[in-house]
Amino acid sequence: MCIAVPCKVVAVVDFALMQVSVTADDGTAPEIVSAALLVTPEQPVSRLVGAFVLIHAGFAISLIDEAEARSRQQVFAALRGGTDAIDLDDFYASTTDVAAVPGVDAERRPLPDAGS
């Protein structure tokens, strides 16, 4: 189920209801969600196919780029107990303004321990 994780829109299921089929990289079955919050005259539902979106409570709530999707997938996998290390370069690349985070020096970002 694609709740709280980034998913990729794979197909439009119903144009009138603005429903799309999404899938996550974790091997779960595709899920049908509403894209009504993202559809505009400039961004019709058909243009969402292939895009990465954030899903919450059955709604696609935000478009994200692939780098941010991969970074978030790594974080969620780690939270579920995954053993793969989080690629901090991907994480920081997807962060729009690291310098604005209090206590984080953009020139001296924390790095993972060599033993972890």
Buried (B, 14 or more C-beta within 10 A) or exposed (E): EBEEBBBBBEBBBEEEEBBBBBBBEBEEEBBEBBBEEBBEEEEEBEBBEEBBBBBBEEBBBBBBEEEBBBBBBBBBBEEEEBEEEBEBEBBBEBBEEBEEEEEBEEEEEEEEEEEE
